[in-house]
Protein backbone atom coordinates (compact mmCIF):
# COMPACT_ATOMS: atom_id res chain seq x y z
CA UNK A 1 0.00 0.00 0.00
CA UNK A 2 0.83 3.66 -0.25
CA UNK A 3 0.91 4.24 3.52
CA UNK A 4 -1.29 6.27 5.81
CA UNK A 5 -1.82 9.98 5.97
CA UNK A 6 -0.63 12.70 8.30
CA UNK A 7 1.84 12.39 11.15
CA UNK A 8 5.53 13.12 11.00
CA UNK A 9 5.00 16.89 10.75
CA UNK A 10 5.66 17.12 7.00
CA UNK A 11 3.31 17.31 4.07
CA UNK A 12 1.72 14.21 2.57
CA UNK A 13 1.12 13.90 -1.17
CA UNK A 14 -2.03 12.10 -2.27
CA UNK A 15 -2.93 10.80 -5.73
CA UNK A 16 -6.39 9.45 -6.44
CA UNK A 17 -8.25 8.45 -9.60
CA UNK A 18 -11.89 8.07 -10.60
CA UNK A 19 -11.18 4.53 -11.79
CA UNK A 20 -8.37 1.99 -11.80
CA UNK A 21 -7.05 2.88 -8.36
CA UNK A 22 -8.72 1.10 -5.44
CA UNK A 23 -7.24 3.39 -2.79
CA UNK A 24 -5.30 6.67 -3.10
CA UNK A 25 -1.51 6.68 -3.22
CA UNK A 26 -0.13 8.66 -0.27
CA UNK A 27 3.57 9.50 0.07
CA UNK A 28 5.89 11.88 1.91
CA UNK A 29 7.09 13.56 -1.31
CA UNK A 30 5.59 14.44 -4.66
CA UNK A 31 8.23 12.37 -6.44
CA UNK A 32 7.62 9.33 -4.21
CA UNK A 33 3.89 9.45 -4.99
CA UNK A 34 4.47 9.52 -8.75
CA UNK A 35 7.23 6.90 -8.46
CA UNK A 36 4.60 4.57 -6.99
CA UNK A 37 2.38 5.25 -10.02
CA UNK A 38 5.28 4.33 -12.32
CA UNK A 39 5.98 1.17 -10.30
CA UNK A 40 2.36 0.09 -10.68
CA UNK A 41 2.29 0.91 -14.40
CA UNK A 42 5.49 -1.10 -14.93
CA UNK A 43 4.02 -4.06 -13.00
CA UNK A 44 0.81 -3.91 -15.08
CA UNK A 45 2.78 -3.81 -18.34
CA UNK A 46 4.96 -6.74 -17.27
CA UNK A 47 1.83 -8.71 -16.30
CA UNK A 48 0.57 -8.23 -19.87
CA UNK A 49 3.91 -9.45 -21.22
CA UNK A 50 4.96 -5.98 -22.40
CA UNK A 51 8.52 -4.74 -22.06
CA UNK A 52 9.07 -2.49 -19.05
CA UNK A 53 10.24 0.96 -20.08
CA UNK A 54 12.70 3.04 -18.10
CA UNK A 55 10.76 6.11 -17.08
CA UNK A 56 11.47 8.97 -14.73
CA UNK A 57 9.02 11.53 -13.48
CA UNK A 58 9.18 14.87 -11.71
CA UNK A 59 6.69 14.75 -8.88
CA UNK A 60 6.64 18.51 -8.26
CA UNK A 61 6.06 19.12 -11.96
CA UNK A 62 3.17 16.64 -12.13
CA UNK A 63 1.57 18.18 -9.03
CA UNK A 64 1.86 21.59 -10.76
CA UNK A 65 4.36 23.04 -8.30
CA UNK A 66 6.79 24.09 -11.03
CA UNK A 67 4.20 26.54 -12.41
CA UNK A 68 5.01 30.02 -11.03
CA UNK A 69 1.37 31.03 -10.50
CA UNK A 70 0.68 27.82 -8.52
CA UNK A 71 3.75 28.40 -6.36
CA UNK A 72 2.75 32.02 -5.71
CA UNK A 73 -0.77 30.92 -4.68
CA UNK A 74 0.67 28.30 -2.30
CA UNK A 75 2.96 30.95 -0.79
CA UNK A 76 -0.16 33.03 0.00
CA UNK A 77 -1.68 30.25 2.14
CA UNK A 78 -1.92 30.77 5.92
CA UNK A 79 1.20 29.47 7.67
CA UNK A 80 3.35 29.50 4.50
CA UNK A 81 5.73 32.03 6.06
CA UNK A 82 6.47 29.51 8.83
CA UNK A 83 8.19 27.12 6.38
CA UNK A 84 11.76 27.85 7.43
CA UNK A 85 13.46 25.69 4.77
CA UNK A 86 11.54 27.26 1.89
CA UNK A 87 12.66 30.28 -0.11
CA UNK A 88 9.68 32.08 -1.70
CA UNK A 89 9.69 32.23 -5.49
CA UNK A 90 10.15 35.99 -5.76
CA UNK A 91 13.10 35.91 -3.31
CA UNK A 92 14.61 32.98 -5.21
CA UNK A 93 14.28 34.83 -8.55
CA UNK A 94 15.96 37.91 -7.03
CA UNK A 95 18.80 35.75 -5.64
CA UNK A 96 19.26 34.00 -9.00
CA UNK A 97 19.36 37.36 -10.81
CA UNK A 98 21.97 38.67 -8.36
CA UNK A 99 24.07 35.51 -8.80
CA UNK A 100 23.81 35.77 -12.59
CA UNK A 101 24.95 39.41 -12.42
CA UNK A 102 27.96 38.37 -10.29
CA UNK A 103 28.86 35.54 -12.72
CA UNK A 104 28.57 37.90 -15.70
CA UNK A 105 30.85 40.42 -13.97
CA UNK A 106 33.38 37.67 -13.16
CA UNK A 107 33.38 36.50 -16.79
CA UNK A 108 33.86 40.06 -18.02
CA UNK A 109 36.77 40.55 -15.60
CA UNK A 110 38.34 37.29 -16.79
CA UNK A 111 38.14 38.48 -20.39
CA UNK A 112 39.99 41.67 -19.49
CA UNK A 113 42.96 39.78 -18.01
CA UNK A 114 46.07 39.76 -20.19
CA UNK A 115 46.77 36.41 -21.85
CA UNK A 116 48.88 34.09 -19.76
CA UNK A 117 52.16 32.74 -21.10
CA UNK A 118 52.18 29.10 -22.14
CA UNK A 119 53.61 26.86 -19.47
CA UNK A 120 54.69 24.46 -22.20
CA UNK A 121 55.24 25.64 -25.75
CA UNK A 122 52.62 24.63 -28.30
CA UNK A 123 53.62 21.69 -30.50
CA UNK A 124 53.65 22.16 -34.22
CA UNK A 125 53.05 19.20 -36.47
CA UNK A 126 54.37 19.33 -40.01
CA UNK A 127 53.07 17.28 -42.91
CA UNK A 128 54.99 16.63 -46.07
CA UNK A 129 53.38 17.88 -49.25
CA UNK A 130 53.11 14.30 -50.49
CA UNK A 131 50.74 13.41 -47.65
CA UNK A 132 48.01 15.83 -48.80
CA UNK A 133 46.03 15.42 -51.99
CA UNK A 134 45.39 18.37 -54.27
CA UNK A 135 41.62 17.71 -54.33
CA UNK A 136 41.26 17.38 -50.55
CA UNK A 137 43.61 20.00 -49.17
CA UNK A 138 43.96 19.57 -45.46
CA UNK A 139 43.09 15.88 -45.41
CA UNK A 140 45.90 13.57 -44.41
CA UNK A 141 46.19 10.20 -46.09
CA UNK A 142 47.88 7.44 -44.17
C-alpha positions, -999 to 999 in steps of 0.1 A, spaced: 0 0 0 8 37 -2 9 42 35 -13 63 58 -18 100 60 -6 127 83 18 124 111 55 131 110 50 169 107 57 171 70 33 173 41 17 142 26 11 139 -12 -20 121 -23 -29 108 -57 -64 95 -64 -82 85 -96 -119 81 -106 -112 45 -118 -84 20 -118 -70 29 -84 -87 11 -54 -72 34 -28 -53 67 -31 -15 67 -32 -1 87 -3 36 95 1 59 119 19 71 136 -13 56 144 -47 82 124 -64 76 93 -42 39 94 -50 45 95 -87 72 69 -85 46 46 -70 24 52 -100 53 43 -123 60 12 -103 24 1 -107 23 9 -144 55 -11 -149 40 -41 -130 8 -39 -151 28 -38 -183 50 -67 -173 18 -87 -163 6 -82 -199 39 -94 -212 50 -60 -224 85 -47 -221 91 -25 -190 102 10 -201 127 30 -181 108 61 -171 115 90 -147 90 115 -135 92 149 -117 67 147 -89 66 185 -83 61 191 -120 32 166 -121 16 182 -90 19 216 -108 44 230 -83 68 241 -110 42 265 -124 50 300 -110 14 310 -105 7 278 -85 37 284 -64 27 320 -57 -8 309 -47 7 283 -23 30 310 -8 -2 330 0 -17 302 21 -19 308 59 12 295 77 34 295 45 57 320 61 65 295 88 82 271 64 118 278 74 135 257 48 115 273 19 127 303 -1 97 321 -17 97 322 -55 102 360 -58 131 359 -33 146 330 -52 143 348 -85 160 379 -70 188 358 -56 193 340 -90 194 374 -108 220 387 -84 241 355 -88 238 358 -126 250 394 -124 280 384 -103 289 355 -127 286 379 -157 309 404 -140 334 377 -132 334 365 -168 339 401 -180 368 406 -156 383 373 -168 381 385 -204 400 417 -195 430 398 -180 461 398 -202 468 364 -218 489 341 -198 522 327 -211 522 291 -221 536 269 -195 547 245 -222 552 256 -257 526 246 -283 536 217 -305 536 222 -342 531 192 -365 544 193 -400 531 173 -429 550 166 -461 534 179 -492 531 143 -505 507 134 -477 480 158 -488 460 154 -520 454 184 -543 416 177 -543 413 174 -506 436 200 -492 440 196 -455 431 159 -454 459 136 -444 462 102 -461 479 74 -442 
